[in-house]
Amino acid sequence: MNYIDLHTHTTASDGTLTPEQLVTEAAALALEVIAITDHDTIAGLAEGLSAGPLYRVEVIPGVEINTARGSPAKASISPLRSALVILPV
């Protein structure tokens, strides 16, 4: 059975692992595919995409875009206020 996670965050936004650490952890958990979808940034994608082949994990580039009005710090993140976008490689 193939296991995937299409909604992950790294230290580029509010995650606790660097992109490479996230890919390493995905491999340790036998995930074959992950999408890196940090909040409002693509800063971690290059590192994650580079790490993917090293650990045999397919990394799909994405971003979770905040759609709430006002300051992002004051906006609550919810399905009604954010959108996941998968980016072409």
Buried (B, 14 or more C-beta within 10 A) or exposed (E): EEEEBEEBBBBBBEBEBBBBBBBBBBBEEEBBBBBBBBBBBBBBBEBBBEBBEEBEBBBBBBBBBBEBEEEEEEBEBEEEEBEEEEEEE
